Amino acid sequence: MFIESKKLLLMAYFTITDGNGTTHEVDVLSDDPAMIADEFKKFEKKKLINDKKNQNVVKSFTSKIDGSQFDYFISDNILSFRYKGTDWQDFVPNDKRAYTKQQHLEMMSLLEDYKNN
């Protein structure tokens, strides 16, 4: 967690961030520890909501086309996958050259399932 201090128009505040896109600004005109603790609780709630939205849970998938297996996760509507022993790569829906029509449809179905859940 990083804390960045700023002053803007004579209003003192700091920004709490987790480094993964969750931020929360805290007005520090008051030295009330309870108020600051409450702001941290609000940040934690935001972080929990964002973490649930962006669950980077690695799942396994077996293709119905050829039986190949790969691991994948979806974050910010980007499908990343890897076959055993390879590096992670992103599925680019616009690039149909890299896949057969059936493979492309199968990858798109993973993305659609994610969007619908």
C-alpha positions as CSV (number, residue, x, y, z in Angstrom):
1,M,0.0,0.0,0.0
2,F,1.4,3.4,-1.0
3,I,0.4,6.7,0.5
4,E,0.9,9.9,-1.5
5,S,0.5,13.4,0.1
6,K,-0.9,16.3,-1.8
7,K,-2.2,19.8,-1.2
8,L,-4.8,21.4,-3.5
9,L,-6.6,24.6,-3.0
10,L,-5.6,24.7,0.7
11,M,-7.3,21.3,1.2
12,A,-4.9,18.7,2.6
13,Y,-5.5,15.1,1.6
14,F,-3.7,11.9,0.9
15,T,-4.4,9.1,-1.5
16,I,-4.3,5.5,-0.5
17,T,-3.6,3.0,-3.2
18,D,-3.0,-0.7,-3.5
19,G,-1.0,-0.4,-6.7
20,N,-3.6,-2.3,-8.7
21,G,-6.0,0.5,-9.4
22,T,-7.9,0.9,-6.2
23,T,-7.5,4.4,-4.7
24,H,-9.2,6.4,-2.1
25,E,-8.6,10.0,-1.1
26,V,-8.7,11.0,2.5
27,D,-9.3,14.6,3.7
28,V,-6.9,15.2,6.6
29,L,-8.2,18.6,7.8
30,S,-9.1,16.8,11.0
31,D,-6.6,15.0,13.2
32,D,-9.3,12.7,14.4
33,P,-7.9,9.1,14.4
34,A,-11.4,7.6,14.2
35,M,-12.1,9.6,11.0
36,I,-8.9,8.4,9.4
37,A,-9.6,4.8,10.5
38,D,-13.0,5.1,9.0
39,E,-11.5,6.3,5.7
40,F,-9.1,3.3,5.7
41,K,-12.2,1.0,6.2
42,K,-13.8,2.6,3.2
43,F,-10.6,2.0,1.2
44,E,-10.6,-1.7,2.3
45,K,-14.2,-2.0,1.2
46,K,-13.4,-0.5,-2.3
47,K,-10.4,-2.9,-2.6
48,L,-12.6,-5.9,-1.7
49,I,-15.2,-4.9,-4.4
50,N,-12.4,-4.4,-7.0
51,D,-10.7,-7.6,-6.1
52,K,-14.0,-9.5,-6.6
53,K,-14.5,-7.8,-9.9
54,N,-11.0,-8.6,-11.1
55,Q,-10.5,-12.0,-9.7
56,N,-7.3,-13.2,-11.2
57,V,-8.1,-16.8,-10.3
58,V,-6.2,-19.1,-12.5
59,K,-8.4,-21.8,-13.9
60,S,-7.7,-24.8,-16.1
61,F,-9.5,-25.5,-19.4
62,T,-9.6,-28.5,-21.6
63,S,-10.4,-27.8,-25.3
64,K,-13.4,-29.8,-26.7
65,I,-11.8,-29.4,-30.1
66,D,-8.5,-31.2,-29.6
67,G,-8.3,-32.1,-25.9
68,S,-5.4,-29.7,-25.2
69,Q,-5.2,-28.2,-21.7
70,F,-4.2,-24.8,-20.6
71,D,-4.4,-22.5,-17.6
72,Y,-6.1,-19.1,-18.0
73,F,-7.4,-16.1,-16.1
74,I,-9.3,-13.0,-17.1
75,S,-8.5,-9.5,-15.8
76,D,-10.0,-6.3,-17.1
77,N,-11.7,-8.3,-19.9
78,I,-8.4,-9.6,-21.1
79,L,-8.0,-13.4,-21.4
80,S,-4.5,-14.5,-20.6
81,F,-3.5,-18.2,-21.0
82,R,-0.5,-20.5,-21.1
83,Y,0.1,-24.1,-22.0
84,K,2.3,-26.1,-19.6
85,G,5.9,-25.0,-20.0
86,T,5.1,-21.8,-21.9
87,D,4.9,-18.1,-20.9
88,W,1.6,-16.3,-20.4
89,Q,0.1,-14.8,-23.5
90,D,-3.0,-12.7,-24.1
91,F,-5.8,-13.7,-26.4
92,V,-6.4,-10.9,-28.9
93,P,-10.0,-11.3,-30.2
94,N,-9.3,-9.1,-33.3
95,D,-6.4,-11.3,-34.4
96,K,-8.1,-14.3,-35.9
97,R,-5.0,-15.4,-37.8
98,A,-3.5,-17.1,-34.8
99,Y,-6.4,-19.5,-34.3
100,T,-8.7,-21.8,-36.3
101,K,-12.3,-20.6,-36.4
102,Q,-13.2,-23.2,-33.8
103,Q,-10.3,-22.2,-31.5
104,H,-11.3,-18.6,-31.8
105,L,-14.9,-19.3,-30.9
106,E,-13.8,-21.4,-27.9
107,M,-11.6,-18.6,-26.6
108,M,-14.4,-16.1,-27.2
109,S,-16.8,-18.3,-25.2
110,L,-14.4,-18.1,-22.2
111,L,-14.6,-14.3,-22.4
112,E,-18.4,-14.3,-22.8
113,D,-18.8,-16.6,-19.8
114,Y,-16.7,-14.3,-17.7
115,K,-18.7,-11.2,-18.8
116,N,-22.0,-12.9,-18.1
117,N,-21.1,-13.9,-14.6
